[in-house]
Amino acid sequence: MNRPAPRRTSILYTISATCATIGVLLWVRGQTSAPHPRIYRDYLAADFYTPSAWRVWSPAVPEDRLGLYLLAVGVVLAVAARLVSIGRD
């Protein structure tokens, strides 16, 4: 019997798509931006001289790596949502 997806499944799919989208955007931004400084004081100097150099995350985690993490979380949530919807049938 084909029942409509429960609200929980829709919420999981929505969060999954949001995480994956933000992850891809951060990964692309990290791949296309200038090379990242290696020393913390270089991050501070970049913030002082470049008005568009805003940090999304901690200096210890580059944006492209954070993007990959969010993409992985999105995939895991999509699989979990699929398993929840299969379990309901």
N, C-alpha and C positions, 0 to 999 in steps of 0.2 A: 504494500500500500504506500503510495506517495503522499506523504504529509509535508506541509510546509516546514522549512527549516526552523528549529527552535531559535528563540531570541539569543540564547547563549552562543549558538553557532554563528549567527550574523555578527555579533559583537566580536568574536574571535577573528572572523574573516576581515572585519573592518580594521581592527588593530594590526593584524598581519599585513594588510595592504599598506597601511600608514607607515609601519616600521620599514617595510621593504622599499617604499618610495623614498623616504627620508634617507635610508641607507644608500640607495643608488645615487641620489643627489650628492650626498657627502663624499661617496667614493669618487664620483666624476670630478667633483671640485678638488679633491685631494690629488687626483691624477693630472689635472690640467693647471694647477696653480704652480707658482714658483717653488723651488726646492725649500724645504723647511729648515730653519736654523737648527743647529745641533746643540747649542748652549743656551741655557735659560736667559742669560742677559741679552742674547740676540733676539729672543722673542719679545723682550721688553723694548728693545730698540726698534723692532719692526712695528710694534704697537704705537710708538711715539711718532714715527715718520710716515706711516702708511695708514690713512684713515679707514681703508676698507679691510684691513687685516684684523678681523675679529675672530676670536677663538670660540669654537662650539663646545669644546671639551677640554679636559686637562692637557697641559703641554706634554705629559707623558704618553698620551694616546693620540697619534695623528688622526686627522679627519678621515683619511681613506681607510684606516683600520677600523675606526668607529663605524664607518659606513658598512664595512663587511660584517661587523658584529650585528648591526641592526638588520641587515639583509638576512643573516642566519636566523635571527630571532623571528623575523617575518615568515621564513620558510617553516620553522618549527611550529609556530602558531597556526599556520595554514594546515599543516599535517595534523595537529591536535584538533583543529576544528573539523577536519574531515573524519577523524576517528570518532569524535563526539557525534557527528551526524550519522555515521554508519551504526554506532551503538544504539541510536534511538530507533532505527528502522527495524 
